[in-house]
Structures are given as structure tokens and as C-alpha cells.
Amino acid sequence: TCTVTSRSDRKARQIIRKIKSQNKNSKIVVTGCFVVFNKKFLQDCDIDFMVENKDKNKIPDLIGRMTAGRKDLKSFDFKSCSQFNQIHSRPLVKIQDGCEQNCTYCVVPKVRGKYRSVPYREILNKIIDLQKDGFGEVVLTGIHIGKYGVDLSTGSPGKESKISSLANLLEEVVRETSIKRIRISSIEVNEIDSRLLDILKRNNRRFASHLHIPLQSGSDRILKLMGRPYTAQYYFKKIGMISGIFPNIALTTDVMAGFPGESEE
């Protein structure tokens, strides 16, 4: 389940009720961000179990115990699971989770928690496996991918501690995989630096010519109320720099309308 908007909350409740009405004897296990943030709004949906994000890896054990007629849930951890068959032409490769930006309109930090980066070797292995399965493009995604690596130890020896930024990770992906096309999902404007752009430019044949960079508002006053870490001038200056380096790049954004305190102007 997702709880990023009230619409996603409503949709989750509708789907749960539909499943139960069509399968009277089914057992419903609900997990995801809606459970973490708005559990009380799910209590009238005839759900058998609600599992928070931190306990998702216990669901297989829970199902086994349910079928055996037992409801106690022991601690059981699955570090990794076999992947379901990908149905996307551009499979998603999750590189991190969590957000600590705390924009005033956003619930994500409350339900996703602190920054947690996937070890770079796991990312590379997944990309290599997808390539073997015949995929020519992957999308590197996460909740706040520009913060990839900030949680990784920099004091311990070994290569893992050195892959402590998105730029470092991209270099490793280019160097150690031969996937034809790499696409970067949404990234914050203040986390696009000259080194990242240099990597994209040097390997332009392998990176999709597209960046999604959220703006949210063109008003500095509203951006400040939102808790966004940049000004409109900074944003458009950076966009100009990117367009100068990549004249044919496709740039997309998010703009929020109707933020509290916003005027018609």
C-alpha cells in the first residue's frame, strides 16, 4: 500500500474490500506505508494481519504459520528473495530507501525512515542478472537516490566504503556491467553536481537522455514554506547548465498547485 496521497489511501481500501468480497474465505495480509502511517483507517476493512514495512521480510513465515493454524510470529529474516518475473520493458533496480529531507507537505520520511543504501555489489549483480534475462535497459530508483551512499561506512577498509555516492555507483555500473541503457529516476536539483554530469556526458551512449528533477514551486516564499533546499533561481540556473551540456535532453518535473499560503500570482 501507498499513503503518499489521500487518493492512494482510498484506492488501497477499495482494493482490500474488493478482494475480500470476491474471496470470502481469503486471509488478507496488508503491508506498506499506509499500514505504518494510517493503520487505524484500515481497521474496518476486515484485514487478518497488518505488517509494517520493517517486518515485510516476515510475511512468508507468517503465511506458513497461518496455513498451519498458528498466529504467533517468530523473528525470521529474508535478506533477499528470488525475483518475480519482470513485466516491465524497463525493470526497476532499487538502490536505496528512506528520506530525511522532511518537506512540510510530505509523509514519506515518517513511513520510509532513514537513508538506507543497497550495497553496490547487490545492485551490480541484479543488473547483470536482468541483462542475462534479455533486458536492455534498467531504471535506478529509490526514495531519494541523490543520497545514495550517505549511510555507508567510510571508515572501514574495502571497496564497499568507497562507493558512498550516486556518482561512484554510476561509475561502477558503467565499468562492471554491459547493460545497454541506464535510466536515472527522480533526483533533486541540488544533488546534481559537476561530477555526476561529467559521468553522464562521458557515457552518454549508455545513459538515457532524460532527467526528472522536481521543482514543486516557482516561488521562493512557497519553496521555503515547503522546506525545499533551493531557490527558484538556483533551480533554473542548474537546468540551464544541464541543457547546455545536453542540448537534446528530455527534462521533466513536478509542480504542486494549491499549496497552503499560495496566491493566484
C-alpha positions as CSV (number, residue, x, y, z in Angstrom):
1,T,0.0,0.0,0.0
2,C,1.0,3.6,-0.6
3,T,0.0,6.6,1.5
4,V,1.6,9.5,-0.3
5,T,-1.9,10.9,-1.2
6,S,-5.4,10.5,0.1
7,R,-6.3,9.1,-3.3
8,S,-3.8,6.3,-2.8
9,D,-5.2,5.6,0.7
10,R,-8.7,5.4,-0.7
11,K,-7.6,3.1,-3.6
12,A,-5.9,0.7,-1.1
13,R,-9.1,0.4,1.0
14,Q,-11.2,-0.2,-2.1
15,I,-8.9,-2.9,-3.4
16,I,-8.8,-4.7,0.0
17,R,-12.6,-4.7,0.2
18,K,-12.9,-5.9,-3.3
19,I,-10.6,-8.8,-2.7
20,K,-12.5,-9.8,0.4
21,S,-15.9,-9.6,-1.2
22,Q,-14.7,-11.7,-4.1
23,N,-12.9,-14.2,-1.9
24,K,-14.9,-14.6,1.3
25,N,-12.6,-17.2,2.8
26,S,-9.4,-15.5,1.9
27,K,-6.9,-14.3,4.5
28,I,-5.8,-10.7,3.9
29,V,-2.3,-9.5,4.8
30,V,-1.7,-5.8,4.3
31,T,1.7,-4.1,4.4
32,G,3.3,-0.9,3.1
33,C,3.3,2.7,4.0
34,F,-0.5,3.0,4.7
35,V,-0.1,0.5,7.5
36,V,2.7,2.5,9.0
37,F,1.1,5.9,9.0
38,N,-2.7,5.3,8.9
39,K,-3.3,1.9,10.5
40,K,-6.5,3.0,12.2
41,F,-8.1,3.8,8.9
42,L,-7.7,0.1,7.8
43,Q,-9.3,-1.4,10.9
44,D,-12.8,-1.6,9.3
45,C,-11.5,-3.4,6.2
46,D,-11.7,-7.0,7.6
47,I,-8.0,-7.5,7.5
48,D,-6.4,-10.5,9.1
49,F,-2.9,-9.1,9.6
50,M,-1.3,-5.7,9.2
51,V,2.5,-5.9,8.7
52,E,4.7,-2.7,8.9
53,N,7.4,-2.1,6.4
54,K,10.1,-3.2,8.8
55,D,8.5,-6.6,9.1
56,K,7.8,-7.3,5.4
57,N,10.5,-10.0,5.4
58,K,8.5,-12.0,7.9
59,I,5.4,-12.3,5.6
60,P,6.5,-15.7,4.1
61,D,6.8,-17.1,7.6
62,L,3.5,-15.5,8.7
63,I,1.7,-17.2,5.7
64,G,3.2,-20.5,6.6
65,R,2.0,-20.2,10.2
66,M,-1.4,-19.0,9.1
67,T,-1.9,-22.1,6.9
68,A,-0.8,-24.2,9.9
69,G,-3.4,-22.5,12.1
70,R,-0.8,-20.7,14.2
71,K,-0.7,-16.9,14.6
72,D,2.4,-16.3,16.6
73,L,5.1,-14.6,14.6
74,K,8.7,-15.5,15.3
75,S,11.7,-13.4,14.2
76,F,12.6,-14.6,10.7
77,D,14.7,-12.7,8.2
78,F,15.0,-13.0,4.5
79,K,17.9,-10.9,3.3
80,S,17.0,-11.4,-0.3
81,C,14.3,-13.1,-2.2
82,S,14.1,-14.6,-5.7
83,Q,12.6,-12.0,-8.1
84,F,9.2,-12.3,-9.7
85,N,9.2,-12.3,-13.5
86,Q,9.6,-8.7,-14.6
87,I,6.7,-7.4,-16.6
88,H,8.3,-4.1,-17.4
89,S,10.3,-3.4,-20.5
90,R,12.4,-1.2,-18.2
91,P,12.8,-3.2,-14.9
92,L,13.4,-1.1,-11.8
93,V,16.5,-1.6,-9.7
94,K,16.1,-0.2,-6.3
95,I,19.3,1.3,-5.0
96,Q,18.2,2.9,-1.7
97,D,15.3,3.6,0.6
98,G,14.4,6.2,3.1
99,C,14.3,10.0,3.2
100,E,15.3,12.6,5.8
101,Q,14.5,15.8,3.8
102,N,11.3,16.4,5.8
103,C,9.5,18.6,3.2
104,T,6.5,20.0,5.1
105,Y,3.9,18.5,2.7
106,C,5.3,15.0,2.6
107,V,4.7,12.0,4.8
108,V,7.4,9.8,3.2
109,P,10.1,10.4,5.8
110,K,7.7,9.2,8.5
111,V,6.9,6.0,6.7
112,R,10.1,5.2,5.0
113,G,12.6,6.1,7.7
114,K,16.3,7.0,7.5
115,Y,18.5,6.6,4.4
116,R,19.4,3.0,3.7
117,S,21.6,2.2,0.7
118,V,21.7,-1.2,-1.1
119,P,25.3,-2.5,-1.2
120,Y,26.7,-1.7,-4.6
121,R,27.6,-5.3,-5.3
122,E,23.9,-6.4,-4.9
123,I,22.9,-3.7,-7.4
124,L,25.5,-4.8,-9.9
125,N,24.5,-8.4,-9.6
126,K,20.9,-7.6,-10.1
127,I,21.6,-5.6,-13.2
128,I,23.8,-8.4,-14.6
129,D,21.0,-10.9,-13.9
130,L,18.5,-8.7,-15.7
131,Q,20.8,-8.4,-18.7
132,K,21.1,-12.2,-18.8
133,D,17.3,-12.4,-18.8
134,G,17.3,-10.3,-22.0
135,F,16.6,-6.8,-20.7
136,G,18.5,-3.9,-22.4
137,E,17.6,-1.1,-20.0
138,V,17.2,-0.7,-16.3
139,V,15.9,2.2,-14.2
140,L,17.9,3.0,-11.0
141,T,15.2,4.0,-8.5
142,G,14.7,4.7,-4.8
143,I,13.0,7.2,-2.5
144,H,15.8,9.7,-2.5
145,I,18.5,8.4,-4.9
146,G,20.7,11.5,-4.7
147,K,21.5,10.5,-1.1
148,Y,22.8,7.1,-2.2
149,G,25.7,6.0,0.0
150,V,25.4,8.6,2.7
151,D,24.7,5.9,5.2
152,L,27.6,3.6,4.1
153,S,30.6,3.4,6.4
154,T,33.6,5.5,5.2
155,G,35.9,4.3,8.0
156,S,36.1,0.6,7.2
157,P,38.5,-0.8,4.7
158,G,37.4,-2.3,1.4
159,K,35.7,-1.1,-1.7
160,E,32.2,-1.0,-0.2
161,S,33.0,2.0,1.9
162,K,34.3,3.9,-1.2
163,I,31.0,3.5,-3.1
164,S,29.5,6.3,-1.0
165,S,27.8,8.5,-3.6
166,L,25.5,8.2,-6.6
167,A,28.3,9.3,-8.9
168,N,30.5,6.5,-7.6
169,L,27.8,3.9,-8.0
170,L,27.1,5.0,-11.6
171,E,30.8,4.7,-12.4
172,E,30.7,1.1,-11.1
173,V,27.6,0.3,-13.1
174,V,29.2,1.5,-16.3
175,R,32.5,-0.2,-15.5
176,E,31.2,-3.6,-14.3
177,T,28.1,-4.2,-16.4
178,S,27.4,-4.0,-20.1
179,I,23.7,-3.2,-19.9
180,K,22.9,-1.1,-22.9
181,R,20.8,1.7,-21.3
182,I,20.8,3.1,-17.7
183,R,18.0,5.4,-16.7
184,I,18.0,7.5,-13.5
185,S,14.7,8.1,-11.8
186,S,13.7,11.3,-9.9
187,I,16.6,13.3,-8.5
188,E,16.8,16.6,-6.5
189,V,18.3,19.6,-8.3
190,N,20.8,20.3,-5.5
191,E,22.2,16.8,-5.8
192,I,23.2,17.1,-9.4
193,D,26.8,18.2,-9.3
194,S,29.5,18.6,-12.0
195,R,30.9,15.1,-11.3
196,L,27.6,13.5,-11.9
197,L,27.1,15.4,-15.1
198,D,30.6,14.5,-16.2
199,I,29.9,10.8,-15.8
200,L,26.6,11.1,-17.8
201,K,28.4,13.0,-20.5
202,R,31.3,10.6,-20.8
203,N,29.0,7.7,-21.0
204,N,26.1,9.4,-22.9
205,R,25.6,6.4,-25.1
206,R,24.6,4.3,-22.1
207,F,22.6,6.8,-20.1
208,A,19.0,7.6,-21.1
209,S,18.8,11.3,-22.2
210,H,16.3,12.1,-19.6
211,L,16.2,13.5,-16.1
212,H,13.2,14.1,-13.8
213,I,14.0,17.0,-11.5
214,P,11.2,18.1,-9.1
215,L,10.6,21.9,-8.9
216,Q,7.4,21.9,-6.8
217,S,7.0,25.7,-6.9
218,G,8.5,28.7,-8.8
219,S,8.0,31.0,-5.7
220,D,10.9,31.3,-3.2
221,R,8.4,32.0,-0.5
222,I,6.5,28.8,-1.2
223,L,9.6,26.8,-1.6
224,K,10.7,28.0,1.9
225,L,7.3,27.1,3.4
226,M,7.6,23.7,1.7
227,G,11.1,23.1,3.3
228,R,12.7,22.7,-0.2
229,P,16.5,23.2,-0.1
230,Y,16.9,25.6,-3.1
231,T,15.6,28.8,-4.6
232,A,13.8,29.1,-7.9
233,Q,16.8,31.0,-9.3
234,Y,19.1,28.1,-8.3
235,Y,16.8,25.6,-9.9
236,F,16.6,27.4,-13.2
237,K,20.3,28.1,-13.3
238,K,21.1,24.4,-12.8
239,I,18.5,23.5,-15.5
240,G,20.3,25.9,-17.9
241,M,23.6,24.3,-17.1
242,I,22.2,20.8,-17.8
243,S,20.6,21.9,-21.1
244,G,23.9,23.5,-22.1
245,I,25.8,20.2,-21.7
246,F,23.0,18.0,-23.1
247,P,21.1,20.1,-25.7
248,N,18.7,17.2,-26.6
249,I,18.0,16.0,-23.1
250,A,14.3,15.5,-22.0
251,L,13.7,17.2,-18.7
252,T,10.5,16.6,-16.7
253,T,9.4,17.9,-13.3
254,D,6.8,18.0,-10.6
255,V,4.9,21.2,-9.7
256,M,2.5,21.4,-6.8
257,A,-0.6,23.7,-7.2
258,G,-2.6,25.0,-4.3
259,F,-0.1,24.7,-1.5
260,P,-1.4,26.5,1.7
261,G,-0.5,30.2,1.6
262,E,-0.1,30.2,-2.2
263,S,-1.6,33.2,-4.0
264,E,-3.0,33.4,-7.5
265,E,0.1,35.2,-8.6
